[in-house]
């Protein structure tokens, strides 16, 4: 549904992305200097989303299938003649001319500052991992934020509202959906298809953790650069640093120091004088952490990183007619989008409490047997025990054999995964169902921090469901 909203928005906002004046001027200087090479020109265009998009569209639109499509600025330029290259650069519109309002230009410059910071952090990740196809990965990384580029340039009034919501909530996904009805990654994937951008751009914009190493490195560098827009000392940044350090097999302390050094180096070379570079937030001490909100009346102490979900739950409960379905959907989205659990399933007990069946999910293929799973709870072994005792369970691959014999065959054949979280939820102390979550096909494994946040979220949802039930009883028939 949200992708449909993104397609609709893009159909009425289909202007070109203009070139940055500094990059356009350098490109023109290279064209005029006969001692410079195509490689020199490529090194400039790879820093400019506008000229990069135009180049890919020009070259890849003529190539009939994905296998023939070029995946780097360098390769695209090599396929064009001198006059075609000159026309592409000389005729490309420039930001200062297309968007004379200083506020919009400043917003775009800030976005580009983040993108250059992304590239700088990515270069470090590339060196650590020994990646060879540097041109390909850097070309794709520059366009990772292409959906947000479009939103900023073509619908700036709403983009300003998004920025206000993001500063309040700290969640780009929720803020974008609230203002635009879609996420910037969804918009980016659609735009990438229409503009014939490299496949690696689309892969890096996947909502799930990609299996490809290059796309994963782009995602990690993007996460670091985006979190740094808020600050360096808040809990979300700390969690991001831990995930990246683990993937790259680095110590967290040394990895963090290197991130800071790179941010400082990036700020020194920034071409923009109207932005706040990520390094400027390094001098701001941990008071950048958002102030703690008053303790919720629902009576749950949330783990770090759960305040955004708490705020969303409280906001829903303040609406005119909140429903259990809305609250459960909010829970599933939090587990999937914010905790990066790639498959999340809501299983409800039947009215007579004899069956447990899937009712909703996130990240589950529409043809998956998970969607039609129904289990006889009386014969469900450990699942029956969990529901009746209201206990959470974290099964790891190493301990799976211990649980395999007491897990229902239908459960095992539907999920086909040996590492997962399970936790029941209740309404007024009575069991209602269970939440399953895993990181199927993801690079990052389940971890203790996520498990704690998973349990906290479900406990809060159970309290909120009980609150809704009691409000409904007070209102009467």
C-alpha positions in Angstrom: 0.0 0.0 0.0 2.8 2.4 0.9 4.6 1.6 -2.3 1.5 2.6 -4.2 1.5 5.9 -2.4 5.1 6.4 -3.4 4.3 5.6 -7.0 1.4 8.1 -7.0 3.6 10.8 -5.4 6.4 10.2 -7.9 4.0 10.4 -10.9 3.3 14.0 -9.9 6.8 14.9 -8.8 9.1 13.8 -11.7 11.5 16.7 -12.1 15.2 16.0 -12.6 17.7 16.1 -9.7 19.8 19.2 -10.4 23.6 19.2 -10.2 25.4 20.8 -7.3 27.1 24.0 -8.6 30.5 23.0 -7.2 30.5 19.7 -9.0 29.0 21.1 -12.2 31.8 23.7 -12.4 34.5 21.1 -11.8 33.0 18.9 -14.5 33.0 21.8 -17.0 36.6 22.6 -16.1 37.7 19.0 -16.8 35.9 19.0 -20.2 37.8 22.2 -21.2 41.2 20.8 -20.1 42.4 18.3 -22.7 45.0 16.9 -20.3 42.3 15.5 -18.0 40.8 12.0 -18.5 37.4 10.3 -18.3 38.5 8.9 -15.0 38.9 12.5 -13.7 35.4 13.3 -14.9 34.0 10.2 -13.3 35.5 11.1 -9.9 33.5 14.3 -10.0 30.2 12.9 -11.3 30.3 10.1 -8.7 29.9 12.8 -6.1 26.8 14.3 -7.8 23.4 12.5 -7.7 21.9 14.7 -10.4 24.6 14.0 -13.0 24.9 10.4 -12.0 21.2 9.7 -12.4 21.2 11.4 -15.8 24.2 9.4 -16.9 22.7 6.0 -15.9 19.4 6.9 -17.5 21.2 7.8 -20.7 23.2 4.6 -20.9 21.1 1.9 -19.2 17.8 2.9 -20.9 19.3 1.7 -24.2 20.4 -1.6 -22.8 17.7 -4.2 -23.0 18.1 -6.3 -19.8 19.6 -6.1 -16.4 22.7 -8.1 -17.3 23.8 -5.5 -19.8 23.2 -2.5 -17.5 26.3 -0.7 -16.2 26.8 -0.5 -12.5 29.3 2.4 -12.1 29.8 6.0 -13.3 33.2 5.0 -14.7 31.7 2.2 -16.9 28.8 4.4 -18.1 31.2 7.2 -19.3 33.3 4.6 -21.1 30.3 3.8 -23.3 29.5 7.3 -24.4 31.2 9.4 -27.0 32.9 12.7 -26.3 30.1 14.9 -27.7 27.4 13.0 -25.8 29.4 13.4 -22.5 29.8 17.1 -23.2 26.1 17.5 -23.9 25.1 15.6 -20.7 27.3 17.8 -18.5 26.8 21.2 -20.2 23.0 20.9 -20.5 22.4 19.6 -17.0 20.6 22.1 -14.8 22.2 23.3 -11.6 20.7 23.6 -8.1 21.3 27.3 -7.7 19.3 28.0 -10.9 16.4 25.5 -10.4 15.8 26.1 -6.7 16.7 29.7 -5.9 15.2 29.6 -2.4 18.0 29.3 0.2 16.1 27.2 2.6 15.5 24.3 0.1 19.1 24.5 -1.0 20.3 24.4 2.5 18.2 21.3 3.2 19.7 19.6 0.1 23.2 20.6 1.1 22.6 19.0 4.5 21.5 15.8 2.8 24.5 15.8 0.6 26.8 16.4 3.6 25.3 13.2 5.1 25.8 11.4 1.8 29.5 12.4 1.7 29.9 11.3 5.3 28.3 8.0 4.2 30.9 7.6 1.5 33.7 8.4 3.9 32.6 5.8 6.4 32.0 3.3 3.6 35.6 3.8 2.3 36.8 2.6 5.7 34.4 -0.4 5.6 35.6 -1.3 2.1 39.3 -1.2 3.3 38.5 -3.4 6.3 36.6 -6.0 4.1 39.0 -5.8 1.2 36.2 -5.1 -1.4 37.5 -4.9 -4.9 34.7 -3.3 -7.0 35.2 0.1 -5.4 33.7 2.1 -8.3 30.5 0.0 -8.3 29.9 0.3 -4.5 30.7 4.0 -4.3 28.5 4.8 -7.3 25.6 3.0 -5.6 26.2 4.4 -2.2 25.9 8.0 -3.4 22.4 7.2 -4.6 21.3 5.3 -1.4 19.4 8.4 -0.3 17.9 9.1 -3.7 14.3 8.9 -2.4 15.0 11.5 0.3 16.7 13.7 -2.4 13.5 13.7 -4.3 11.3 14.4 -1.3 13.5 17.3 -0.3 13.8 18.9 -3.7 10.3 18.3 -5.1 8.1 18.6 -2.1 10.0 20.7 0.4 7.2 22.0 2.5 6.3 18.5 3.5 10.0 17.6 3.8 10.3 20.3 6.5 7.4 18.8 8.4 9.1 15.4 8.1 12.3 16.9 9.6 10.3 18.3 12.6 8.8 14.9 13.2 12.1 13.1 12.9 13.7 15.5 15.4 10.9 14.6 17.8 10.7 10.8 17.3 14.1 9.9 16.0 12.5 7.4 13.6 12.9 8.2 9.9 10.5 5.4 8.9 7.7 6.5 11.2 8.2 10.2 10.4 8.2 9.7 6.6 5.1 7.5 6.7 3.3 10.0 8.9 4.0 12.9 6.5 4.3 11.3 3.1 2.5 7.9 3.6 5.6 6.0 2.4 9.2 5.6 3.4 12.1 7.2 1.6 13.5 3.7 0.9 10.3 2.7 -0.8 10.4 5.9 -2.9 14.0 5.2 -3.7 13.4 1.7 -5.0 10.6 3.0 -7.3 12.7 5.9 -8.5 15.7 3.6 -9.1 13.6 1.4 -11.4 12.3 4.3 -13.4 15.8 5.9 -13.7 17.6 2.7 -14.6 19.9 2.9 -11.7 22.3 0.0 -10.8 20.8 -3.0 -9.1 23.1 -2.5 -6.1 21.2 0.8 -5.3 17.9 -1.1 -5.1 19.5 -3.9 -3.1 20.9 -1.5 -0.5 17.4 0.0 -0.1 15.8 -3.4 0.8 13.9 -3.1 4.1 15.4 -6.4 5.2 19.1 -7.0 5.8 20.5 -7.9 2.4 22.5 -11.1 1.9 25.0 -9.3 -0.4 28.1 -7.9 1.3 28.3 -4.7 -0.7 24.7 -3.8 -0.1 25.1 -4.5 3.6 28.2 -2.3 3.8 26.2 0.6 2.2 23.4 0.1 4.6 25.7 0.1 7.6 27.5 3.3 6.5 24.1 4.9 5.8 22.9 4.0 9.3 26.0 5.5 10.9 25.7 8.7 8.8 22.0 9.1 9.5 22.3 8.5 13.3 25.1 11.1 13.4 22.6 13.7 12.1 21.0 13.4 15.6 24.2 12.9 17.6 27.0 10.4 18.5 26.1 9.5 22.1 22.5 8.4 22.0 21.4 4.7 22.5 20.5 4.2 18.8 23.9 5.2 17.6 25.6 3.0 20.2 23.5 0.0 19.1 24.4 0.8 15.4 28.1 1.0 16.3 27.9 -2.4 18.0 26.2 -4.1 15.1 28.7 -2.6 12.6 31.7 -3.5 14.7 30.5 -7.1 15.1 30.0 -7.5 11.4 33.4 -6.0 10.6 35.1 -8.0 13.4 36.3 -4.8 15.1 36.5 -3.9 18.8 33.7 -1.4 19.6 36.1 1.1 21.3 38.5 1.2 18.4 35.8 1.2 15.8 34.1 4.1 17.5 37.3 6.2 17.6 37.8 5.6 13.9 34.3 6.6 13.1 34.9 9.9 14.9 38.2 10.5 13.0 36.5 9.9 9.7 33.7 12.3 10.5 36.3 15.0 11.4 38.2 14.4 8.1 35.0 14.5 6.1 34.0 17.8 7.7 37.3 19.4 6.8 36.9 18.6 3.2 33.2 19.5 3.0 32.3 21.9 0.0 29.3 23.3 1.9 29.4 26.3 4.2 25.7 26.3 5.2 25.4 22.9 6.9 26.1 21.3 10.2 28.5 18.4 9.5 28.3 15.3 11.5 31.7 16.0 13.2 30.3 19.2 14.8 28.1 17.0 17.0 31.1 15.3 18.5 31.8 18.2 20.7 28.2 17.9 22.1 28.3 15.6 25.1 25.8 13.0 26.0 23.2 15.6 26.9 22.2 15.2 23.2 20.2 12.1 24.3 16.5 13.0 24.2 15.2 13.8 27.7 13.4 10.9 29.3 9.6 11.1 29.0 7.4 10.8 32.2 6.8 7.2 33.3 3.9 5.8 31.3 0.7 5.1 33.2 0.8 1.7 31.6 3.4 0.8 34.2 6.2 -0.7 32.0 9.8 0.3 32.4 11.1 0.3 28.8 14.6 -0.7 27.8 16.8 1.9 26.0 15.5 2.4 22.4 11.9 1.7 23.3 10.7 5.2 24.0 9.7 5.8 20.3 7.4 2.8 20.5 6.0 3.9 23.9 5.3 7.3 22.4 3.5 5.7 19.4 1.4 3.5 21.7 0.4 6.4 23.9 -0.5 8.5 20.9 -2.7 5.7 19.5 -4.5 5.3 22.9 -5.3 9.1 22.8 -7.1 8.8 19.4 -10.9 8.7 19.3 -11.5 5.0 18.7 -8.3 3.0 19.0 -8.6 -0.7 18.3 -6.7 -3.9 19.3 -5.9 -4.5 15.6 -4.3 -1.0 15.3 -2.2 -1.6 18.4 -1.1 -5.1 17.3 -0.1 -3.7 13.9 1.9 -1.0 15.6 3.7 -3.7 17.6 4.5 -5.7 14.5 5.8 -2.7 12.7 8.0 -1.7 15.7 9.5 -5.2 15.8 10.1 -5.3 12.1 11.1 -1.7 11.3 12.8 -0.6 14.4 14.3 -3.8 15.9 15.2 -5.1 12.4 13.6 -8.5 13.0 13.1 -9.7 9.4 10.1 -12.0 10.0 7.5 -11.3 12.6 4.3 -13.4 13.0 1.2 -12.7 15.1 -0.4 -16.0 16.2 -3.8 -15.8 18.0 -5.6 -18.3 20.0 -9.0 -19.4 18.8 -12.0 -18.4 21.0 -12.1 -21.9 22.6 -8.3 -21.7 23.2 -7.6 -25.0 21.3 -5.9 -23.6 18.2 -3.1 -21.2 17.6 -3.1 -19.7 14.1 -1.2 -16.9 12.2 -3.3 -13.8 11.8 -0.8 -11.2 10.6 2.9 -10.7 9.9 5.7 -8.5 8.6 8.5 -9.7 6.2 6.6 -12.9 5.4 6.2 -13.9 1.8 2.6 -14.0 0.6 2.9 -17.6 -0.4 4.7 -18.7 2.8 3.0 -21.6 4.8 3.5 -19.3 7.8 0.4 -17.3 6.7 -1.9 -20.3 6.9 -0.3 -22.0 9.9 -2.8 -23.5 12.5 -1.5 -25.5 15.4 -3.5 -27.7 17.9 -2.3 -26.0 21.1 -3.1 -29.1 23.2 -0.4 -31.0 21.3 2.0 -28.1 20.9 4.5 -29.1 23.6 6.6 -26.1 24.4 4.2 -23.7 22.8 1.4 -24.7 25.1 3.8 -24.3 28.1 4.8 -20.8 27.0 1.2 -19.6 26.5 -0.1 -21.0 29.8 3.0 -19.8 31.8 3.4 -16.5 29.9 7.1 -17.0 29.4 9.4 -15.7 26.6 11.8 -18.0 24.8 14.9 -17.4 22.8 16.0 -20.4 20.8 19.5 -20.2 19.4 20.9 -22.4 16.6 23.3 -24.0 19.1 20.5 -25.0 21.4 17.9 -25.8 18.7 18.3 -29.6 19.1 17.2 -29.3 22.7 13.8 -27.9 21.6 13.3 -29.6 18.3 11.5 -32.7 19.8 9.0 -30.5 21.7 8.2 -28.1 18.8 5.1 -29.0 16.6 6.0 -30.4 13.2 3.8 -27.8 11.5 5.6 -25.0 13.3 9.1 -26.3 12.3 8.1 -27.0 8.6 6.5 -23.5 8.3 9.3 -21.4 9.8 12.3 -23.5 8.8 14.6 -21.6 11.0 16.6 -22.6 14.1 17.1 -19.2 15.8 14.0 -17.2 16.9 12.2 -15.4 19.7 8.8 -16.4 21.0 6.6 -14.6 23.5 2.9 -14.8 24.4 0.8 -11.7 25.1 -2.2 -11.4 27.4 -5.3 -9.2 27.9 -6.4 -8.8 31.5 -4.2 -11.7 32.5 -5.7 -14.1 30.0 -3.6 -15.6 27.1 -4.5 -14.2 23.7 -1.7 -15.4 21.4 2.0 -15.3 20.7 4.6 -13.3 18.7 7.3 -15.1 16.7 10.3 -13.2 15.4 13.6 -14.1 13.7 16.3 -12.7 11.4 15.9 -15.3 8.6 18.5 -14.7 5.8 20.0 -11.8 7.7 23.7 -11.2 8.3 23.2 -10.1 11.9 22.1 -12.8 14.4 19.6 -12.4 17.2 21.2 -10.8 20.2 20.5 -10.1 23.9 19.8 -6.4 23.5 17.2 -7.1 20.8 15.7 -9.8 22.9 15.3 -7.5 25.9 13.6 -4.9 23.6 11.4 -7.5 22.0 10.1 -8.6 25.5 9.6 -5.0 26.6 7.6 -4.1 23.6 5.3 -7.1 24.0 4.8 -6.4 27.7 3.9 -2.8 26.9 1.5 -4.0 24.1 -0.1 -6.4 26.6 -0.7 -3.6 29.1 -2.1 -1.4 26.3 -4.5 -4.1 25.1 -5.7 -4.6 28.7 -6.3 -0.8 28.9 -8.3 -0.9 25.7 -10.4 -3.8 27.0 -11.2 -2.0 30.2 -12.1 1.2 28.4 -14.5 -0.7 26.3 -16.1 -2.4 29.3 -16.6 1.1 30.9 -18.2 2.4 27.7 -20.7 -0.5 27.8 -22.5 -2.0 24.8 
